């Protein structure tokens, strides 16, 4: 695994006995990963057993890291990509049956799907609206988060919630919806890797990552339902730019994050592709904005005051003395990152990944599942410090024990120092090691004074 997130190393050529080599390199860590997430799935309440869950998570990460360490030797071998996908599928399947207990977002999806089917409007009616009292049940409604707020989700996310609720308004159905998109994302990333001259087996960087498994198959966060559309846009960008623009527009109407990729993905697209993306996203988002103007708007609350697990934003707010000014500074940093990627003509994948990373570091909200947005592009050029962050990010739920406030908590600054500090120290160590490698041989090879040819 390269610590440099820019240039992939050339892949070694295939050789005889590849199947056995793949099994030896990936079989044991893959089996260990599946076994450990299966043990996690058997715990009925992850928050109540947070210390045990974090220990199992760390052990699963060790299996994942071992597989990454071995992957470069076998990535191009026949069967490697199939083995990676098979483990990814099984690991997600074993997490499906359990209820989400580290997060309650999925219950919100299920509630809003039922509201739409009943003729209600989640944008104008919060779960506490008396007109929706008839929909309140003992299973879903009590677990709905922020019941005083109307929805925060864009229109195509709501359409997906309604579709799943029409088939089966259950937690299992909604988790299955997320996992199907996540598996589609893995398949699309494999195609993207092949297009970029990298072995599809490198999708392991995302597909086996415990954070992706826990947050999407385990907790049911719906980010993959938009991430898959972004991946599709990247796959189509060069050969079918109009279709890529359509995919990008659709993705932005599921989650807003793909908007950050518009300038980079559509940079070389013909005007038709750009117009399709802007027309689809623009019309849908204009409608979305008009719907979310009320005092109880979830989107408005998120914009005005939401914060969790922030890093640079904590210091921005201290320097400026204002949440609003700190938010403006964070936006400026993200825009500057986008501008640098643009001026350096960065590829759409690398530039988009850099923007997502800047948003995680600078923004007021850094939920663990937000890391999936940059992690999905990490297989193209893995960075060890950033991958380490997907291990330490689980501390944002609490350090070894659930916080007194349950889901309503903010990790202490000391906890965040561990969460973000460990990857930063690794990055520093790798930078020092690279510099030593560059300067050491130069000193040995330098001719003595007066010598030379």
VMD Tcl script that draws the C-alpha trace (Angstrom):
set ca {
  {0.00 0.00 0.00}
  {1.44 3.32 -1.03}
  {1.51 6.19 1.42}
  {1.58 8.59 -1.52}
  {-1.97 9.35 -2.64}
  {-0.95 10.48 -6.11}
  {0.78 7.85 -8.24}
  {-0.24 4.19 -8.20}
  {2.60 1.69 -8.35}
  {2.77 -0.61 -11.38}
  {1.08 -3.93 -10.81}
  {3.17 -7.12 -10.84}
  {2.39 -9.53 -13.64}
  {0.39 -12.70 -13.12}
  {2.21 -16.03 -12.82}
  {1.34 -19.72 -12.45}
  {-0.16 -20.92 -9.17}
  {-2.07 -17.65 -8.84}
  {-5.21 -19.17 -7.32}
  {-3.36 -20.73 -4.42}
  {-1.37 -17.55 -3.88}
  {-4.55 -15.47 -3.74}
  {-6.11 -17.88 -1.26}
  {-3.05 -17.76 0.99}
  {-2.73 -13.97 0.82}
  {-6.37 -12.97 1.19}
  {-8.20 -16.02 2.49}
  {-7.18 -15.88 6.15}
  {-7.59 -12.11 6.65}
  {-10.85 -12.21 4.70}
  {-12.21 -15.04 6.85}
  {-11.08 -13.21 9.99}
  {-12.81 -10.03 8.86}
  {-16.08 -11.86 8.23}
  {-15.88 -13.71 11.55}
  {-15.27 -10.51 13.50}
  {-18.11 -8.54 11.90}
  {-20.32 -11.58 12.54}
  {-19.43 -11.33 16.23}
  {-20.30 -7.66 16.13}
  {-23.63 -8.46 14.49}
  {-24.52 -10.78 17.38}
  {-24.41 -7.89 19.85}
  {-27.95 -6.54 20.22}
  {-26.93 -3.02 21.27}
  {-23.61 -1.67 20.00}
  {-23.80 1.53 22.02}
  {-24.37 -0.29 25.31}
  {-21.39 -2.57 24.53}
  {-19.28 0.12 22.91}
  {-15.95 -0.99 24.38}
  {-16.41 -4.56 23.12}
  {-17.60 -3.31 19.72}
  {-14.58 -1.03 19.37}
  {-12.26 -3.91 20.30}
  {-13.85 -6.14 17.65}
  {-13.66 -3.25 15.20}
  {-9.93 -2.85 15.87}
  {-9.38 -6.58 15.36}
  {-11.35 -6.42 12.09}
  {-9.21 -3.48 11.02}
  {-6.10 -5.56 11.70}
  {-7.41 -8.25 9.33}
  {-8.17 -5.55 6.78}
  {-4.69 -4.02 7.11}
  {-3.10 -7.46 6.72}
  {-5.04 -7.99 3.49}
  {-3.93 -4.57 2.23}
  {-0.33 -5.41 3.05}
  {-0.53 -8.59 0.99}
  {-2.68 -7.23 -1.82}
  {0.05 -5.72 -3.98}
  {1.58 -9.17 -4.53}
  {-1.66 -10.74 -5.72}
  {-3.84 -7.89 -7.03}
  {-3.41 -8.89 -10.69}
  {-3.73 -12.63 -10.14}
  {-6.75 -14.38 -11.67}
  {-9.50 -14.66 -9.09}
  {-8.23 -11.86 -6.84}
  {-11.02 -9.44 -7.73}
  {-13.66 -12.16 -7.36}
  {-12.28 -13.11 -3.94}
  {-12.35 -9.47 -2.81}
  {-15.93 -9.04 -3.97}
  {-17.03 -12.32 -2.35}
  {-15.69 -11.30 1.07}
  {-17.24 -7.85 0.68}
  {-20.62 -9.46 -0.08}
  {-20.52 -11.94 2.82}
  {-19.31 -9.33 5.33}
  {-22.24 -7.07 4.45}
  {-24.71 -9.94 4.51}
  {-23.83 -10.95 8.07}
  {-24.42 -7.38 9.27}
  {-27.85 -7.08 7.68}
  {-30.06 -8.79 10.28}
  {-29.10 -6.62 13.27}
  {-30.83 -3.32 14.07}
  {-28.79 -0.11 13.83}
  {-27.84 0.92 17.36}
  {-24.95 3.38 16.94}
  {-27.19 5.65 14.89}
  {-30.92 6.19 14.49}
  {-30.91 7.79 11.03}
  {-32.40 4.69 9.43}
  {-35.55 5.01 11.52}
  {-35.96 8.48 10.07}
  {-35.78 7.04 6.54}
  {-38.46 4.49 7.37}
  {-40.72 7.08 8.98}
  {-40.48 9.49 6.07}
  {-41.17 6.75 3.55}
  {-44.37 5.92 5.42}
  {-45.35 9.60 5.57}
  {-45.03 9.96 1.81}
  {-47.08 6.82 1.17}
  {-49.79 8.18 3.47}
  {-49.97 11.42 1.48}
  {-47.96 13.55 3.91}
  {-45.09 15.93 3.18}
  {-41.87 15.31 5.18}
  {-40.61 18.75 4.14}
  {-43.53 20.56 5.75}
  {-44.50 18.12 8.51}
  {-42.16 17.12 11.31}
  {-42.76 13.74 12.97}
  {-44.46 15.58 15.85}
  {-47.06 17.12 13.55}
  {-50.50 16.17 14.99}
  {-51.73 15.33 11.48}
  {-49.30 12.40 11.42}
  {-50.35 10.95 14.78}
  {-52.13 8.06 13.07}
  {-48.80 6.85 11.64}
  {-47.05 6.61 14.99}
  {-46.21 3.02 15.81}
  {-44.28 1.42 18.71}
  {-41.41 0.22 16.48}
  {-40.30 3.07 14.19}
  {-41.66 6.34 15.57}
  {-40.09 6.23 19.07}
  {-36.62 5.87 17.50}
  {-36.97 8.76 15.01}
  {-34.29 11.36 15.69}
  {-35.00 15.08 15.98}
  {-38.79 14.61 15.78}
  {-39.28 18.37 16.10}
  {-37.61 18.94 12.70}
  {-38.84 18.33 9.17}
  {-36.64 16.33 6.83}
  {-33.14 17.26 5.71}
  {-32.94 14.88 2.74}
  {-33.11 15.82 -0.98}
  {-36.05 14.70 -3.14}
  {-34.59 11.55 -4.71}
  {-33.56 10.27 -1.28}
  {-37.18 10.73 -0.22}
  {-38.35 8.91 -3.35}
  {-36.10 6.00 -2.39}
  {-37.52 5.96 1.14}
  {-41.04 5.83 -0.26}
  {-40.12 3.03 -2.67}
  {-38.68 0.86 0.10}
  {-41.61 1.59 2.41}
  {-44.01 0.54 -0.34}
  {-42.25 -2.83 -0.58}
  {-41.62 -3.37 3.14}
  {-41.58 -0.61 5.78}
  {-39.06 -2.46 7.96}
  {-35.56 -1.82 9.22}
  {-34.29 -4.87 7.33}
  {-35.72 -3.62 4.04}
  {-34.06 -0.23 4.41}
  {-30.72 -1.79 5.31}
  {-31.02 -4.07 2.27}
  {-31.66 -1.00 0.08}
  {-28.44 0.58 1.34}
  {-26.38 -2.61 0.98}
  {-27.55 -3.22 -2.59}
  {-26.33 0.25 -3.51}
  {-23.09 -0.34 -1.63}
  {-22.43 -3.53 -3.60}
  {-23.24 -1.69 -6.82}
  {-20.72 0.94 -5.74}
  {-18.07 -1.74 -5.24}
  {-18.74 -3.11 -8.74}
  {-18.56 0.38 -10.26}
  {-15.29 1.11 -8.45}
  {-13.85 -2.09 -9.90}
  {-14.78 -0.84 -13.37}
  {-13.28 2.56 -12.63}
  {-10.03 0.97 -11.43}
  {-9.79 -1.05 -14.64}
  {-10.36 2.13 -16.67}
  {-7.49 3.80 -14.82}
  {-5.09 0.91 -15.37}
  {-5.23 -0.42 -11.82}
  {-6.20 -3.95 -10.84}
  {-9.90 -4.15 -9.81}
  {-8.88 -6.12 -6.70}
  {-7.69 -2.81 -5.23}
  {-11.34 -2.12 -4.49}
  {-10.51 -3.97 -1.26}
  {-9.35 -0.60 0.12}
  {-13.01 0.44 0.28}
  {-14.92 -2.84 0.14}
  {-13.25 -4.49 3.16}
  {-12.84 -1.36 5.25}
  {-14.56 -1.89 8.61}
  {-15.87 1.66 8.64}
  {-17.74 1.11 5.37}
  {-19.08 -2.20 6.68}
  {-20.19 -0.85 10.06}
  {-21.66 2.46 8.90}
  {-23.54 1.23 5.84}
  {-24.39 -2.46 6.29}
  {-24.42 -2.14 10.08}
  {-25.92 1.26 10.84}
  {-27.76 1.64 7.55}
  {-26.62 5.15 6.57}
  {-27.86 5.86 3.08}
  {-24.71 7.52 1.69}
  {-24.02 4.64 -0.77}
  {-27.33 5.41 -2.50}
  {-25.66 8.63 -3.71}
  {-22.05 7.44 -3.79}
  {-22.98 4.84 -6.40}
  {-24.28 7.58 -8.71}
  {-21.05 9.55 -8.30}
  {-19.02 6.43 -9.13}
  {-21.20 5.85 -12.20}
  {-20.57 9.44 -13.32}
  {-16.82 8.91 -12.98}
  {-16.98 5.68 -14.98}
  {-18.98 7.37 -17.76}
  {-17.21 10.75 -17.74}
  {-14.76 10.15 -20.60}
  {-16.84 8.12 -23.05}
  {-20.42 9.14 -22.29}
  {-20.30 12.64 -20.79}
  {-24.03 13.33 -21.19}
  {-24.92 10.19 -19.26}
  {-22.24 11.11 -16.72}
  {-23.85 14.50 -16.26}
  {-27.22 12.86 -15.71}
  {-25.75 10.45 -13.13}
  {-24.04 13.30 -11.32}
  {-27.27 15.32 -11.23}
  {-29.20 12.36 -9.87}
  {-26.56 11.76 -7.20}
  {-26.81 15.36 -6.02}
  {-30.55 14.91 -5.56}
  {-29.95 11.93 -3.27}
  {-27.22 13.56 -1.14}
  {-25.71 17.00 -1.63}
  {-22.08 15.83 -1.47}
  {-21.71 15.07 -5.23}
  {-22.11 18.80 -5.90}
  {-18.45 19.14 -4.90}
  {-17.48 16.93 -7.84}
  {-19.35 18.89 -10.54}
  {-16.49 21.19 -11.66}
  {-13.91 18.41 -11.81}
  {-16.03 15.63 -13.32}
  {-17.60 17.90 -15.95}
  {-14.47 19.93 -16.68}
  {-13.84 18.31 -20.07}
  {-17.44 17.39 -20.81}
  {-19.19 18.96 -23.81}
  {-21.85 21.55 -23.10}
  {-24.59 18.95 -23.45}
  {-23.20 16.97 -20.53}
  {-22.84 20.07 -18.38}
  {-26.33 21.30 -19.23}
  {-27.90 17.93 -18.40}
  {-26.17 17.85 -15.00}
  {-27.04 21.44 -14.18}
  {-30.63 21.11 -15.40}
  {-31.34 17.96 -13.39}
  {-29.58 19.10 -10.23}
  {-30.64 22.74 -10.54}
  {-34.35 22.07 -10.95}
  {-34.43 19.47 -8.20}
  {-32.41 21.52 -5.74}
  {-34.43 24.67 -6.39}
  {-37.57 22.73 -5.51}
  {-35.79 21.23 -2.48}
  {-34.72 24.65 -1.22}
  {-38.24 26.04 -1.63}
  {-39.62 23.15 0.41}
  {-37.15 23.53 3.29}
  {-37.72 27.19 4.21}
  {-39.84 26.61 7.33}
  {-38.77 27.33 10.90}
  {-38.66 23.58 11.61}
  {-36.50 22.79 8.56}
  {-33.95 20.07 9.22}
  {-31.72 21.50 6.51}
  {-31.89 24.94 8.14}
  {-30.99 23.52 11.55}
  {-28.05 21.64 10.05}
  {-26.77 24.81 8.38}
  {-27.25 27.07 11.39}
  {-25.89 25.06 14.27}
  {-25.11 21.38 13.60}
  {-21.74 20.20 14.80}
  {-20.12 16.90 15.73}
  {-16.58 15.56 15.91}
  {-15.13 18.65 14.23}
  {-11.37 19.22 13.97}
  {-10.21 22.46 12.28}
  {-13.64 24.00 12.77}
  {-13.08 23.95 16.53}
  {-10.07 26.23 16.09}
  {-11.73 28.34 13.41}
  {-14.54 29.13 15.84}
  {-12.07 29.96 18.58}
  {-10.14 32.33 16.32}
  {-13.19 34.06 14.84}
  {-15.46 33.95 17.90}
  {-18.45 32.99 15.77}
  {-19.99 29.81 14.37}
  {-21.02 31.74 11.24}
  {-17.56 33.16 10.58}
  {-15.95 29.78 11.29}
  {-18.32 28.18 8.79}
  {-17.34 30.80 6.18}
  {-13.67 30.04 6.81}
  {-14.30 26.29 6.44}
  {-16.12 26.86 3.15}
  {-13.25 29.03 1.93}
  {-10.77 26.24 2.69}
  {-12.86 23.68 0.78}
  {-13.27 26.06 -2.17}
  {-9.52 26.75 -2.14}
  {-8.87 23.00 -2.28}
  {-11.20 22.76 -5.27}
  {-9.42 25.70 -6.90}
  {-6.01 24.11 -6.43}
  {-7.27 20.85 -7.91}
  {-8.69 22.80 -10.85}
  {-5.57 24.86 -11.56}
  {-3.34 21.80 -11.33}
  {-5.64 19.98 -13.77}
  {-6.07 17.19 -11.24}
  {-8.01 14.19 -12.44}
  {-11.65 14.12 -11.36}
  {-11.11 11.28 -8.90}
  {-8.05 12.74 -7.16}
  {-9.46 16.26 -7.07}
  {-12.85 15.14 -5.79}
  {-11.22 13.03 -3.09}
  {-9.11 16.01 -1.97}
  {-12.22 18.19 -1.70}
  {-14.05 15.57 0.37}
  {-11.05 15.23 2.69}
  {-10.85 19.00 3.13}
  {-14.56 19.09 3.98}
  {-14.15 16.40 6.64}
  {-11.21 18.19 8.26}
  {-12.59 21.73 8.06}
  {-16.35 21.36 8.44}
  {-18.41 21.51 11.63}
  {-19.71 17.96 11.17}
  {-17.46 14.92 10.69}
  {-19.70 11.93 11.35}
  {-17.84 8.63 10.85}
  {-19.97 7.69 7.86}
  {-18.93 10.89 6.05}
  {-15.50 9.32 5.56}
  {-17.01 6.97 3.01}
  {-17.08 9.78 0.45}
  {-13.31 10.04 0.19}
  {-12.74 6.37 1.03}
  {-14.64 5.28 -2.09}
  {-11.91 6.93 -4.20}
  {-8.98 5.76 -2.08}
  {-8.45 2.48 -4.03}
  {-6.99 4.52 -6.88}
  {-4.00 5.58 -4.74}
  {-4.23 4.53 -1.07}
  {-2.84 6.73 1.69}
  {-1.87 4.93 4.90}
  {-2.55 7.89 7.28}
  {-6.01 8.46 5.85}
  {-6.83 4.77 6.03}
  {-5.71 4.80 9.68}
  {-8.30 7.55 10.26}
  {-11.02 5.02 9.40}
  {-9.85 3.06 12.45}
  {-9.64 5.96 14.89}
  {-12.91 7.51 13.63}
  {-14.85 4.93 15.62}
  {-13.75 6.78 18.76}
  {-16.18 9.55 17.83}
  {-18.97 7.41 19.31}
  {-17.19 7.51 22.67}
  {-13.90 6.17 24.00}
  {-14.45 2.54 25.05}
  {-17.72 3.34 26.81}
  {-20.96 5.03 25.75}
  {-21.21 8.69 26.71}
  {-23.82 9.67 29.33}
  {-25.90 11.44 26.69}
  {-26.31 8.39 24.47}
  {-26.49 9.55 20.86}
  {-26.51 13.22 21.89}
  {-22.83 13.77 22.63}
  {-19.69 15.43 21.35}
  {-16.32 13.79 21.74}
  {-13.93 15.73 23.96}
  {-11.06 17.61 22.40}
  {-8.69 15.09 24.00}
  {-10.56 12.26 22.29}
  {-10.38 14.06 18.97}
  {-6.67 14.59 19.52}
  {-6.29 10.80 19.53}
  {-8.70 10.30 16.64}
  {-6.97 12.75 14.32}
  {-3.55 12.84 15.97}
  {-2.61 9.21 15.33}
  {-3.06 9.53 11.53}
  {-1.22 12.87 11.60}
  {1.74 11.30 13.42}
  {1.82 8.46 10.89}
  {1.80 10.98 8.04}
  {4.69 12.86 9.67}
  {6.66 9.65 10.19}
  {6.19 8.58 6.58}
  {7.21 12.02 5.32}
  {10.42 11.89 7.39}
  {11.15 8.36 6.13}
  {10.63 9.41 2.50}
  {12.93 12.38 2.95}
  {15.59 10.16 4.52}
  {15.38 7.74 1.59}
  {15.80 10.59 -0.88}
  {18.77 12.25 0.83}
  {20.60 9.19 2.17}
  {21.64 7.58 -1.15}
  {22.56 11.01 -2.57}
  {25.16 11.49 0.19}
  {26.63 8.01 -0.39}
  {26.80 8.45 -4.13}
  {28.44 11.91 -4.05}
  {32.04 11.84 -5.31}
  {34.83 12.96 -2.97}
  {36.28 16.42 -3.53}
  {38.54 16.45 -6.55}
  {37.23 13.08 -7.70}
  {34.87 12.21 -10.52}
  {35.19 11.01 -14.04}
}
mol new
graphics top color blue
foreach p $ca { graphics top sphere $p radius 0.5 }
foreach p [lrange $ca 0 end-1] q [lrange $ca 1 end] { graphics top cylinder $p $q radius 0.2 }
display resetview
